[in-house]
């Protein structure tokens, strides 16, 4: 998908963009990289939240314990 996106940076975003482009990185590359990194952080945070919810879910923990108990006989000596 090739699309042009326009935005109006506030002071904080403008300073961040200046930092990201200080080494000569083009603005478009800096913005693309920042979006990809932000999406990765967001996905990791969402996954972490799901894992924490499952870790504290008594029904899920009980099911996991049942599965481990049922698979105990498959364990290598």
N, C-alpha and C positions, 0 to 999 in steps of 0.2 A: 504494500500500500504506500504509494508516494503521495504525501499530502503536505501542504504548507501550513504551519501553525504559527500564529502570531500571538505574542503576549506582551503585556506591559509590566516589566519588573518593578517591584517596589525597591526601596533602598537596600534592604537585606539581600534580595535576589540579585540586584545589580552588583553589589560587592562580591557575592558568591561567584557570579559570572566573570567578573574581573579576575578573581583568583584562579578560576578554572581555565582562563584563556591567557594568563600572564606569560605562559611559556610558548605562546604562538598557536596553541590549539584553536582551530576555527570555532566560532560560536556554535554553529550547528552541530559539530562533533561533541562539544562540551555538553550541550543540551541533550543530545541523544544518549551519551554515556551516563549522564546524571539520571535520566529517565530509566534506563536499563538497570542501573544500580539501585535506584529507589524501588523499582518493581521487585527486584530480587530480595531486598530487605523486607518489603511488604509481604511477599510470599513466605519468607522464613518466619516472620512474626505470626502470620496466620497459622502456619503449620505448628509452630511452638504452642500457640493458644489451643489448637485442637488436641495436641499431645497432652498438655496440662489438663484439659477437660477429661480426656480418657483416663489419665492417671488417677484422677480423683473420683471417677465414676465407679461406685461399688459393684454395679452389675457387670461392667466391662472387666473389672479386676477379677470377679468371681468366674466369669467365662474363661478368662486367660488361665486362671488356676486350674479349671476343669480340663482345658485342652492340654496343659502341661502334665497333669496327672494321667490323662488318657494316653499320652505319648510316652510316658516313662518307660514302658516296656520296649520301645524302639531304640532306647539309648544304647550306645556302643559300650562294650565292657571295658 
